[in-house]
Amino acid sequence: MQTTTIFLALATLCVISFFMGRNRSRVVAMRLGNGLTALHSLPSHYGYMAAIWSALPALFLLALWSGFESTILYKLVIAQLPQSIQAMPANELGLYYNQLQGFAQGGFGSTEQDQIQVAASEHYRVLTSWSSQLKTAMVLVVAVVGGLLAVRRVTPLLRARNHVEKILEWILFGSSLVAVLTTLGIILSILFEAIRFFKVIPLQDFLFGLQWSPQMAIRTDQVAASGSFGFLPLLVGTLLISTVALLIAVPVGLMSAIYLSEYASRRFRTVTKPVLEILAGVPTVVYGFFAALTVAPFIRELGGSVGLSVASESALAAGLVMGIMIIPFVMSLSDDIITAVPDSLREASLGLGATMSETIRKVVMPAALPGIVGGILLAASRAIGETMIVVMAAGLSAKLTINPLEAVTTITVQIVSLLVGDQEFDNPKTLAAFALGLVLFVVTLLLNVVALYVVRKYREQYE
Amino acid sequence: MNNMNKESNYKTTAAIQASLKKRHAAERRFQWYGRSAVLTGFIFLCILMVDIVGKGSPAFTQHFIKVDVIFDRETLGIHASATPADIAQADYSAAIKSSLRTMFPDVSTRVGKKSLYRLISVGAQYSLRDMVVENPALIGTTREIWLLAHSEAGSYLKNQVSKDSPESERKIKDIQIKWLETLREEGRTESRFNRSFFTSGDSREPEMAGIKAALYGSFYTLLVTFLLAFPIGVMAAVYLEEFAPRNRLTDLIEININNLAAVPSIVFGLLGLAVFINFFELPRSAPLVGGIVLALITLPTIIITSRAAIGAVSPSIYQAAMGVGASKLQTVVHHVLPVAMPGILTGSIIGMAQALGETAPLLMIGMVAFIMDVPSGVTDPATVLPVQIFLWADSPERGFTEKTSAAIMVLMGFLIIMNALAVFLRKRFELK
């Protein structure tokens, strides 16, 4: 609420600065008597300059203030507390502080309060309201001063357009950095938590352990096993489901691509391709539902009728549905690659009397092979990272098996099951999810880098 | 010599002739492989659609049962001097129960009564309450009122449960079936369009659960996503396409964006959890955090398609603008972006559609909580449509299966609209 008010006030100040800057430039220009031609830039540029100088420093201050507010408040409130409480261990002190915060906001945690805590929470409340009032005032003052200073600087010789554009260019540059910052954020956050995990569980136990049962006590009063974090069963399960998926998607996708690009009429192609691509647009949660409620029972009954015992959460069901999902992916990628093969190769082969299928199998395919392999690698990376289908249709218990009729679990399933519900950032159970995330990130990244390299290499060959 | 050559030529031709049949058969087979591959894709798509629509369409209707409700002061527990607040707190479920007992007087056992009460939804008492609060004159009278059926009774009335299956395999008991048949014969059951599916939030009772809260949650989440991803994405695309110098940093950014597009979405969920919730202490389960995470996921899509659209603008436009003295930025903002806008919007809509269907990263940041209330802002706890689907799909009650399919139909409807819009924009773009 208060943040909204500040933003609205800032926006108003910006608009006012804009008009003041624009007017000022006109006035300055008129004084010289030459009309607007005396100005270096258009009047609106002077306006934009004033608006930018009114907004940017104020926003910077606001961000800084919001960033440090809670830390400083914490320090101030704690400093007021008696020595005996300050001497508590850091996490107990944190809990104590949370309670008093809750009390100050009139929410829960208002029970078991002593006098000191009530006084401290009153102190906290006063400080908070002071801080928010001071913040509003400071931000608005900075905005007004910034705007006024910029308006005062307006002279006919001021190169406002260049000035404004330089700043905007930096903002554009900043936007393009967001992607880099995201990657950096992913790597740092996952790496940081994963390292904390590996401090408790040795790396070799994680990488080569054959047992995965992360049921660990999150609170000290819970009774649970000590937990073992061997990641191999998850890897095998993930690879099993992905292999099933690729066994469905690669033949169907590749043959569809060949048929559509080499045989089908233009009209058939323009109708068929978008329809098949609908499969790629279906949300994964829908596939998960389909797999869990339709395909899995169907496969189970089918297996039962020929005397096979199939788990109700079989890897086959999840893999089959995942395969359906990546058919259009394989198809589009192969289609691009196949159409990129030069026609001269086909014509040469057909001219020697080969049939179309012989040409495709013996000339086009070998030429397109590296690209198609790259495409399959991309599809594999997508299958490994896919979450919802396996969360809904694959099992939870880690079993080291390569029988697709049994229930296996995957890396992504475990990440979800470890993080949904109770979380505690100093417990290996929660941190294990980040270690798994790190593995997932590294594996998919490697697959992508290799695949993109292969595809690019292949494209250069014919360009 | 010549003769021999002819001989061998003849032999080759004969061999070729002989093999032709086989080769042509192989050719036809190969074509059939291709056709059947395309057909397989179609069949999968059809099965998926038929399955969802078949399972989901019953959810759009609801069964009501006509009950002679006795608004008895004593059963309701309303004194003569009751205030409106007392009336609102009266025991309406007791009124329903006693009315049902009056309609079926031969039910006497405890178990029998319990199954009798299970014909009517738990939510029916709230609709009775609203009726009485609005019109207190009802107290003391007996009215015929259509009450919402319990989901299992409704499911029987929709003919989803076979009477012939053994009693132990179905939730609805033989005795309840007998009552329902009696009611049906007396014309006391009715099927209506399920309006509450769109006007109520989640519920533990399948017959009362709706998608309104999830729709609002999705709306707020996508709003945040769009407000962040669209400006940042377009600005990044403009920078990379128009301003970026060819150097190492630019290469790094480009490689980065391409790789980011292929990072599994669940990893973004981990980022959201570790950075936005754990470090910046933003509220859990809120559309704000969900929107930020989805914005990061869609950003590469928007940047890549926007760059393509900006790159496709004809150089003559640049030359004309530059020629009359526009700066680079003015050229881009005033002339290039308006021309490229349909392409940029197409990419953004596709990115938004992707964000609308995304589930996994939202599970990580706690948007899986059971939420009945409609969120009123971006910091309220909320859930989104795909997560609602996930939650319902996990519920064991049969009534939720059809709700899940129906919610999927609504979600797919939105996706189809968005994609159709994107195709429409692209078509217009191509005409120019």
HADDOCK unambig.tbl for C-alpha pairs under 7 A between the chains (distance, minus, plus):
assign (segid A and resid 165 and name CA) (segid B and resid 329 and name CA) 6.79 0.50 0.50
assign (segid A and resid 172 and name CA) (segid B and resid 235 and name CA) 5.21 0.50 0.50
assign (segid A and resid 172 and name CA) (segid B and resid 236 and name CA) 5.84 0.50 0.50
assign (segid A and resid 172 and name CA) (segid B and resid 239 and name CA) 5.52 0.50 0.50
assign (segid A and resid 173 and name CA) (segid B and resid 236 and name CA) 6.76 0.50 0.50
assign (segid A and resid 173 and name CA) (segid B and resid 239 and name CA) 6.05 0.50 0.50
assign (segid A and resid 175 and name CA) (segid B and resid 232 and name CA) 5.26 0.50 0.50
assign (segid A and resid 175 and name CA) (segid B and resid 235 and name CA) 6.05 0.50 0.50
assign (segid A and resid 175 and name CA) (segid B and resid 236 and name CA) 4.97 0.50 0.50
assign (segid A and resid 176 and name CA) (segid B and resid 236 and name CA) 4.07 0.50 0.50
assign (segid A and resid 176 and name CA) (segid B and resid 239 and name CA) 6.93 0.50 0.50
assign (segid A and resid 179 and name CA) (segid B and resid 256 and name CA) 6.95 0.50 0.50
assign (segid A and resid 179 and name CA) (segid B and resid 257 and name CA) 6.10 0.50 0.50
assign (segid A and resid 180 and name CA) (segid B and resid 253 and name CA) 6.17 0.50 0.50
assign (segid A and resid 180 and name CA) (segid B and resid 256 and name CA) 6.25 0.50 0.50
assign (segid A and resid 185 and name CA) (segid B and resid 271 and name CA) 6.87 0.50 0.50
assign (segid A and resid 186 and name CA) (segid B and resid 271 and name CA) 5.36 0.50 0.50
assign (segid A and resid 189 and name CA) (segid B and resid 271 and name CA) 6.46 0.50 0.50
assign (segid A and resid 189 and name CA) (segid B and resid 274 and name CA) 6.13 0.50 0.50
assign (segid A and resid 189 and name CA) (segid B and resid 275 and name CA) 6.84 0.50 0.50
assign (segid A and resid 252 and name CA) (segid B and resid 37 and name CA) 4.80 0.50 0.50
assign (segid A and resid 255 and name CA) (segid B and resid 33 and name CA) 6.89 0.50 0.50
assign (segid A and resid 255 and name CA) (segid B and resid 34 and name CA) 4.92 0.50 0.50
assign (segid A and resid 255 and name CA) (segid B and resid 37 and name CA) 5.83 0.50 0.50
assign (segid A and resid 256 and name CA) (segid B and resid 34 and name CA) 5.46 0.50 0.50
assign (segid A and resid 256 and name CA) (segid B and resid 37 and name CA) 5.26 0.50 0.50
assign (segid A and resid 256 and name CA) (segid B and resid 38 and name CA) 4.99 0.50 0.50
assign (segid A and resid 258 and name CA) (segid B and resid 34 and name CA) 6.85 0.50 0.50
assign (segid A and resid 259 and name CA) (segid B and resid 34 and name CA) 4.86 0.50 0.50
assign (segid A and resid 259 and name CA) (segid B and resid 35 and name CA) 6.76 0.50 0.50
assign (segid A and resid 276 and name CA) (segid B and resid 41 and name CA) 6.47 0.50 0.50
assign (segid A and resid 276 and name CA) (segid B and resid 42 and name CA) 6.74 0.50 0.50
assign (segid A and resid 279 and name CA) (segid B and resid 45 and name CA) 6.61 0.50 0.50
assign (segid A and resid 283 and name CA) (segid B and resid 357 and name CA) 4.78 0.50 0.50
assign (segid A and resid 283 and name CA) (segid B and resid 358 and name CA) 6.75 0.50 0.50
assign (segid A and resid 285 and name CA) (segid B and resid 359 and name CA) 6.78 0.50 0.50
assign (segid A and resid 285 and name CA) (segid B and resid 386 and name CA) 6.47 0.50 0.50
assign (segid A and resid 285 and name CA) (segid B and resid 390 and name CA) 6.48 0.50 0.50
assign (segid A and resid 286 and name CA) (segid B and resid 408 and name CA) 6.70 0.50 0.50
assign (segid A and resid 289 and name CA) (segid B and resid 393 and name CA) 6.38 0.50 0.50
assign (segid A and resid 355 and name CA) (segid B and resid 27 and name CA) 6.88 0.50 0.50
assign (segid A and resid 357 and name CA) (segid B and resid 27 and name CA) 5.38 0.50 0.50
assign (segid A and resid 357 and name CA) (segid B and resid 30 and name CA) 6.37 0.50 0.50
assign (segid A and resid 385 and name CA) (segid B and resid 264 and name CA) 4.92 0.50 0.50
assign (segid A and resid 386 and name CA) (segid B and resid 264 and name CA) 6.87 0.50 0.50
assign (segid A and resid 387 and name CA) (segid B and resid 360 and name CA) 6.30 0.50 0.50
assign (segid A and resid 388 and name CA) (segid B and resid 360 and name CA) 6.18 0.50 0.50
assign (segid A and resid 416 and name CA) (segid B and resid 364 and name CA) 6.78 0.50 0.50
assign (segid A and resid 419 and name CA) (segid B and resid 364 and name CA) 6.27 0.50 0.50
assign (segid A and resid 420 and name CA) (segid B and resid 363 and name CA) 6.77 0.50 0.50
assign (segid A and resid 420 and name CA) (segid B and resid 364 and name CA) 6.44 0.50 0.50
assign (segid A and resid 420 and name CA) (segid B and resid 366 and name CA) 6.95 0.50 0.50
assign (segid A and resid 437 and name CA) (segid B and resid 267 and name CA) 6.20 0.50 0.50
assign (segid A and resid 441 and name CA) (segid B and resid 263 and name CA) 6.81 0.50 0.50
assign (segid A and resid 441 and name CA) (segid B and resid 267 and name CA) 6.98 0.50 0.50
assign (segid A and resid 444 and name CA) (segid B and resid 263 and name CA) 6.73 0.50 0.50
assign (segid A and resid 445 and name CA) (segid B and resid 263 and name CA) 6.94 0.50 0.50
assign (segid A and resid 448 and name CA) (segid B and resid 259 and name CA) 6.97 0.50 0.50
